[in-house]
Amino acid sequence: MPGPRYTSLLLLAPAIALFALLTLYPLGRGLLLSFFVTDYGLEGALFVGSENYRELLGDRFFRRATWNTVVFTLLATVSEVGLGLMLALMMNRSFPGRRFVIPALVAPFVLSTMVVTAIWSAWFHYDFGFLNNLLRAAALPPVEWLSDPDLAMLSLVLVDLWQTAPFAFLILLAGLQAVPPEVYEAARIDGASPRQILLTITLPLLTPHILLAALLRCIDSFKIFDKVYALTGGGPGNATETLSMYVYRLGFRFFDVGLASAAAVIMVVIAGLLAAIYVLKIIGGQSHVG
């Protein structure tokens, strides 16, 4: 009769098989294809070694896509964590209607991205959009939200902020509610002002949750594709083309799978480094608790 160790492995076998089939094999296949000039298979492929990577580093469109991705990631992460923190501080108290306000704030996060982009595409419309109608009502000129190269990226950040800031809000609200009320009571007895309580108690105790929310949003924002594809397609020009959109364009429009695989490998490495930071933070947090 098999022992507990073999029983555990047997129970894990289906999950391991799925992980190997759906994760390890595509990663390995992509890494292999990145060393070839090919379309969708290795038959007739030409081995070029690291030439695809050298070509990518010399491609101004790849550098622009990388820059766009970094800009979007930083703007989205900072704005979403900042807004989430502000909302969490506001909601971390009792007031009439609180149980209705919090679900309303979280509602955009539970919508699918296609629904969100459809809503914002209508709001961004130059002639009939909600945002430009507000500008006209304030006697201001309408704006080409998605067609202006200087505004298109900020418009994408605004859409992402609306949809995913509630995620950071939930993490930070949970962190605030985990702080013992006795800590605040002791500070008030000692004569601390609300500002001093915020700066010396709330924010330091909330720092692990802020870092967690920032890391998760950073990882997710780095691989942004759906909003870019649905709203701008990477345009105007390549003003909003991110690395994910760049890989899609190479692989599914120009059928340069070798070069697309090399770009995808670089993306995986960067995302893996961000994920490693997240894992190390979790391990460090558990060690600290222990």
N, C-alpha and C positions, 0 to 999 in steps of 0.2 A: 504493500500500500504506500503511495507516495507521501512524503513528508510535507509539512507545512510550507517549506521553501518551494518545492516543486508545484504545490497547489497554487501558491501565489503567482508563480511564473505562468502557470497554465491560465489563470484568470486574467492575467495581464496580456496574454498573447494576442487576443483580438485588437486591443488598443495599440500594442506595439506594431502589429501588422499594418493597421490603418495609418499610423504615424509614418512608418517606413514607406508605404505606398503613396501617401498624399503629401508628405513633407520631404523626407530624405531623398526619395527618387527624383522629384522635380528639381530639388536643389542640386543634386549631383548631375542630372541631365543638363541643367542650365550652365553649371560650371564647365562641363565637358564641351558644350556647344560654343562657349565663349572663346575657345581656342581654335575655332574653325571659321572659315567663310562658307556659309551655308544658308539654305532657306529654311526647310522644316525637317530635315533629316540629315544623317551622317553619310548617306549614299551620295557619292560624288562630291563630298565636302573636301575643302582644301585646308589642311592644317597650317595655321599661321602663328602658332604659339601665342605670345603676348602682344602681337601686333594690334589686335582689336582694342586692347587697353591703351596702347600708345596713341592709336587713332582717336580714341575717345578724349584723352587728355588734351589733344591738340584741336578738338572740335569746339568751335566757339558756341555752337548751339547746346552742346552738352554742358559747357561751363555756365551758360546762361540759365539752363534748366536747373543746374545745381544751385546757382545763386537764388533763383526764384523759390526753390524749395526751402532753402535756409531762411530767406526773408519771410515766407509764409509761415514756416514753423515757429520762428521767433515771435512774429506779430500775433499769431493765433494763440500760442501758449501763454504769452504775457497777458494779453487782453482777456482770455478766458479765465485764467487763474485769478486775475485781478477783479474781474466782475463777479466771479464765483465767491471770492472772499468778501466782497462788499455785500452781496446778497445774503451770504451766510451770517454775517454780523447783524444784518437787519432782521433776519428771520429767527435768530437765536434768542427770542423773547416772546412772551405771550401777548397777544393782541386780538381783538375781535376779527374773525374771519381768517385766522392764520391757517386753519386746516383746509381752506379753499385756495388761499394764495399760493402755498407751496406746490400743490399739484399743478396749478396754472403755470408756475415758473418752470416746472419740470416737463411740461407737455411738449415743447419743441424737441426735446431729446428723444422721445419715444416715436417721433415721426420718422418715416423712411427718408433717406436722402433724396430720392426722386420727388417725393412730395414737397420736401423743403425747397429744392431747386425750382420746382414748378411755381411755388408761392413767390419766391424771390425773383424769378424771371418776370413774373407779372408786375411785381412791385418796382423792378428796375426799368420797365418799359419807358422809353423816352416820352412818348406822347400821352399815354394813358396810365402810367405807373403811379402807384401810391406815393412814392418818395418825391417824384417830380411834381406831383400835384401839391404836396406840402410846400415845396420850394416856391411854386407859383403863388400859393396862398400867402406866402411871406414876402412876395414881390421880389423873388430871387430867380435867376435864370435856371432852366432845367439843365440836367447833367447827363452826359453819356456815361452811365455807370459802368457798362461792360465793354464799351467801344473805345474809351479813352485809355491809352496805355498807362497813363499816370494814375488812373483810378481803378482799373480792372482788378489789380491784385488786392487793393484795399476793399473792394466790393466782395471779393471771395472771402476775405478775412471776416467781413461783417456777417456774411451768411453762416460761416463756420462758428462764429461767436454766438449767434442767435441759437444755433442748434445744440452746441456742445458745452457752452458755459454752464448749463444746468448740471452736467456731470461733475465739474469741479465744485459747483455749489453743494452737491450732495456729499461729496467727500469732506469738504471743509465744515459743513454743518454737523456731520457726524463727529468730526474732531472737536468741535466746540461743545457739543453736548456730552462729550466724554470727560470734559474738565469738571472736577468736583466743585459744586457750588460753594463749599466751605472756603476754597481758595479765594474767591471773590469777596466773600463776607469778611474774611480776615484782612484783606487789603482795604476794604472800605472802613473797617474799624480803625485801621492804622492811619486813615486820613488820605488814602490815595485817590486822586482824581480819576474820572473816566479815561482821560487820555493816558495817564500813567498806568492804569490797569491794562489798557490795550497794548501799550508798548512794552511793558515789563512782565506781563503775565500772559495775556491772550496770545499774542503773536509768537513769543518763544515756545509756548506749549503747543501751538498749532504748526510750528515749522515742519515737523515730519509729514504732516498731512499736506501742507503746501507743496513740499518737495515731491510727494507721491503724485499729487494731481498734476504737477508740472511735468514730471517724467512720463506719465501715461499720456497726457495730451501731446507732448513732444513726439513720442513714438508714433502716435496715431496721425498727427499732422504731417509728419515727414513723408508718409506714404499716400498723401492726398491724391486722389484721382477722380472720384465720382463727381464732385462739385465742379472741378475744372472741366471735365468732359461735358457735363450737362449745361454749364452756363457759358463758357468761353471757348471751349475746344482748344485751349492753350493760347488763344489770341487775346487782343489783336496783335498780329505778327506772332511773336513768341513771348509776349510780355507776361503771360501767366502759365507758360509751359513748365510744368514741374518734371521731376525725374520720372515719375510714373507715366506721365503723358508722353515724355520723350521715348521711353521704352516701348510704349504702345505704338507710337508713330513708326519707330524703326521696325518693329516686329510685325505689325498688322497692316501697315500701309505700304512700306517699302520692302517688306519681306527680307530684311537683313537680320536674320535671326542670330547670327554669330555676334554682331555688334550689339544687338538688343540684349543678348544674354550677358555680355560683358558689362553693360550698363546695369542690368538687373543684379549681377553679382556685387557690383560696387554698392548698390542700394542695400542689398542684404547685409553686407559687412557693416555699413553705417548704422542700419537699424539694429543689427546684432549688438553693436557697441552700446547703443542707447538702452537696449533691453538688458544688457549685462549690468549697466549702472543700476537699473531698476531692481534686478535680482540681488545685487550686492547690497542695495539699500534695505531690501526686505530681510536678508540674512543678518545684516548689521543691526536692524531693529529688533529682530528676535533675540540676538545675542545680548543686546542691551537690556531687553526685558528679562531675559534669563539671569 
